[in-house]
Amino acid sequence: MSAKPLTGPELKELTDGLNRLARNLWWSWYQEAQDIFQTLSPRGWQNLYHNPVAVLHEVSDYELRARLQDPEFAAHVRKTLNEFNNYLNEKNTWASHHAPELAQNPVAYFSAEFAFHECLPIAAGGLGALAGDHTKSASDLGLGFVGISLFYREGYFQQSISPDNWQQENYVPLVPRNLPLDPVVDARGEQIVCTVRIFGQPIRFHAWRANIGRVPVYLLDTNRPENEGQYRDLTNRVYGGDTTTRIMQEILLGVGGVRLLRALSIQPSTFHMNEGHAAFLTLELLREKMAAGKSYADAAEATKQECIFTTHTPVEAGHDRFSSDLMRLAAGKFPANLGITHQQLMELGNEHPGKTDGPFCMTALALNFSRAANGVSALHGEVSRDMWKGFYGKTKAEEVPIGSITNGIHLVGWIKGPMRRFLKQRYVQTGGDPSKFIIDGNTPEFWQKMADPSVTSDEELWAMRYKLRRELIEFARRRLLIHNRSFNQASYIAFDALLNPDALTIGFARRFATYKRAPLIFDQFENIAKLVRDTSRPIQFIFAGKAHPRDDEGKRFIQKIIHLSNFSELKGHLVFLENYDIHVCRQMVSGCDIWLNNPRRPLEASGTSGMKTTPHGCLNFSILDGWWREGYDGTNGFAIGPDSHPNDVVEQDRVDSANLFHVLTEEVVPSFFNRDANGVPRQWIGRIRRAMVTLAAKYSTWRMVQEYTEKYYHKGGTSHGTLTGV
Ligand SMILES: *Cc1c(COP(=O)(O)O)cnc(C)c1O
């Protein structure tokens, strides 16, 4: 029986729907929507880096209309569009019960970077990943929420490796019309253009809107013909250039961000500064209130009541500081607008009250004008209270009003296709409504089921582990082949023999900041080489990560690891994958068996990549720093060393590398290779189940954004956690 052809209006409804769907990054956490674009052009999907907007530009209207006459494809599109519309229109959300007042006056979340998807590379690392996941969960929860950031036309750099194994940075221009972005326009459809003064110059900017489910994120862009060249290029790169560029970008983000919100008639109830980069927004709020007639003191108090601040690192270099001279030049009329002197302005960013002549510290500014501040794990909260006690004039760290909310990830969004289908099946088979998995997959109730062998057997989990490991290995082979400079016919064969699908696969991927100590495990080179020689218990390593363009030490770490992978006994058992990003991250956190994390404690404020491994059945193998210090319970992964650390860093490196090797040989390797008659590692799978039950939902942004809402986003929310016991 043949289906009835679609009529013109029916076709138009579907093509319009697809265009709307492509421009909402909702598809980045709804697998079935991605399948539509992949089906339309499998090769385009791959080559255009999984970008639905670009795929739709690739496919002509003629083709699209023809393809939609395939009843099966049309049914899939219709069903997906229905779910998309239902998601957007859902009224019965968590926030409708817990934070209805934010619908009218949302939270405005300012972040210098957001990572939503690999096709929009406007983030440098974990901070952006967190901001992106925070936003996706804000959408899932139905929270009144808007994001503010910059549109980096050249994004963050693409990494390649030179013949002497030195990182090279390449910048590829992004084209807005090929991205899931909408120009920000007024009611008449005219582009909204605002102005901010930097170095005394009026700088004009417009914005792009990224639609993240129900949440808009506005990306500011100074690339306009009326700006001088240097200002036109201001938003070119993530953390680009020197401190002069940095301060200009931060004035644009903070001051410009508030101005854009006003131009859009958005009146936030709370301004959330995600890291100090955005703290200039407080000066704009002050200025507005004084222009409306308030005294400085009243304006300062009112501004403080509107703002909250999250600090993300104990690493000194992670806190922006600007010299008095630079502030004088860049900030221009700030003091005059506020009726204060330059020296008084400098005092607002003074991290050592009582001392003068220090630089202007953005963290100090943010703390000065926040009704609440927090770190991103319990330990980081403690470390931050200690770090800022002088600023608050306290001798006891416990008296410092900085709380903590432990980071999370957007669980459903991070789960790779095959695992997502696997989990969704279990969800449906235990009575779940398939259209609700996108929400319920984030909840503790769902993950609790993974303890139950009648919901999923050890054998099924082990089969999935093999599938994911093989997919990673084949991904790695393909990448290494493509990036191989001496490519020839024989390479295919050579690269297909690389890495072993039966081996215990140890992953390490993150920014190559030196405190993360990427090459630490190779301090035990002889011991690791011995492990690698044991062919009855094969192990292998996959590394990836970018060093900051000006971090030569980080680049030396990369060089060392690649060198070992080419010219040591580890050859064939160790690879470095170029150009780490969200896509590479997803391959690695799903395919590896063990996720290695060995930061110099307590410098890893939280860490989130380890959280992404849990739903895939990859186990954490980590120093008790950041989130893992509270996540680890003795049954759900592996700890390197005790809940303490030596003060001397040389001693710390020595002790940590010895502990690392000890746990690897005494616990990890024996447990992984402890197999029953059918080759199934029951004990290992028991740990995987424990990890899923105890960690997955807890370290999700579904939980985290609820916590931010209840502690801080509610009107007047100032809970400091440790102080009030909340
Ligand atoms: C999750 C993520 C990170 C964060 O990794 P950490 O181990 O927490 O430093 C960094 N980069 C990308 C691309 C990520 O997806």
The ligand as a Gaussian input file, in Angstrom:
#p B3LYP/6-31G(d) Opt

LIG

0 1
 C       34.256000      18.516000      30.289000
 C       35.269000      19.207000      29.487000
 C       36.384000      19.777000      30.112000
 C       36.599000      19.735000      31.612000
 O       37.563000      18.764000      31.912000
 P       38.255000      18.709000      33.347000
 O       38.810000      17.361000      33.449000
 O       37.179000      18.977000      34.335000
 O       39.295000      19.746000      33.343000
 C       37.325000      20.400000      29.314000
 N       37.197000      20.470000      27.974000
 C       36.137000      19.929000      27.351000
 C       36.047000      20.037000      25.863000
 C       35.143000      19.284000      28.074000
 O       34.096000      18.762000      27.439000

